[in-house]
């Protein structure tokens, strides 16, 4: 319990920073690429899978963390997989009951969340070593990070491929959401590549490149800001 | 006096990139002229558009990457990419197809990988595949050869068709592609594929006028033109003869196997050689020095692999022609091929052990 009280706010801030940007499961860890690339043909599909993954990730992290004292190290992976599978089943049944349209369009990728490495990776790397509160918060942040990447990719591919946005949102949000559909622009021909898997890879590459570009610029800026100080120190030493 | 200490190789080929590129451009002329004769102005307009967009994309990306624009533009590599794209695109395709293909070829396939000399994939073919995968309808709408067309299309009409989708006289691409009986005409390769899937034999299919007197009406002369240009390139030592020779030999071998096993559903070698983009591929596409294999043995394997893939995709695949797909697939195999065909350096034993 002692570890919990040490510098709490900054630890949570660190978790937010890690999950959303620095260690983003989609862009940096490159985990769970299979659903990431296969499902993100539209915004709605991406959001559906993102929410499902988020839910599973929070629950599994909390559970793994709660039982971490009793799990023998040798059989931890099967136990984690069982826990994750149980939550995936729950989510799948929930979606089957309340969002049947999206359940159908996600198809096999919903049960396949079990094999999503982002989830078992977090269970192994973080939840099994940290208290419940932090572990669930980590699950939340990692899940949001993953969902954001999914949604970004889904948005890009839907706009490029069909020229629409939020098409089929009513499958997820109820019938009122039909009005959300926006026709961004009208093609005579669909840009099929954006909808096909190669387009997903290319768009993903551009997203990662964009993130690295921002990081590099940030690092350069930081280096520039720090530079004058270093020179000063050198000069002082020289004269001294 | 300067005393130059240089590392090997001491004997350089004096060829310069712009010179080589100009030579290749010159060698495409016979094929392009044949294309103009059989398909009208469309292809020349497409080539112009593609060159324009390729050069614009090259300038833009070089400016972004802070490179020497003038030196890299004047090496003609972007122009050559444009010409190859323009040749491959159907003559009546709308202008934005050419634009997207050219921008992708130069921007993503060439410049993002580091510019000339660093691209893994052949830019022209990658651009072509992007278009073929994304816009299958427009990209398979090849016009029939001029003398099979019911409604001849002159320069102004072609220009109008490419930019607005309709000719000056108000015909759409689909209407132009119909013959007098109102049946849309496809390319020979496409026709053969459809006919075989309908249960006809090759011989029954060959009655169709798109096949003409020899193998494929019009296309045989275009291929002959590219063959001529290619032989000139070999004569000038601009390309390695191993690539086209082993490619064509490979096609002979694989089509012969198909012909022996099932003569009714496999066309002859001559048909495969002289239809579609075979000769363009053999002499102008697979000889790309950047994305192809660099060792002598590797080049033979590379060309045979492409020939195999072309025959397989043409016979069993979903698309009528396959040069572009085959070249891209083989491009991926190039690092492996080069790794295992590294020539023995003098003084070393086989297998890299000294």
Interface residues (C-beta under 8 A of the other chain):
Chain A: X188 X189 X190 X191 X192 X193 X194 X196 X198 X202
Chain B: X108 X130 X133 X134 X135 X136 X137 X138 X165
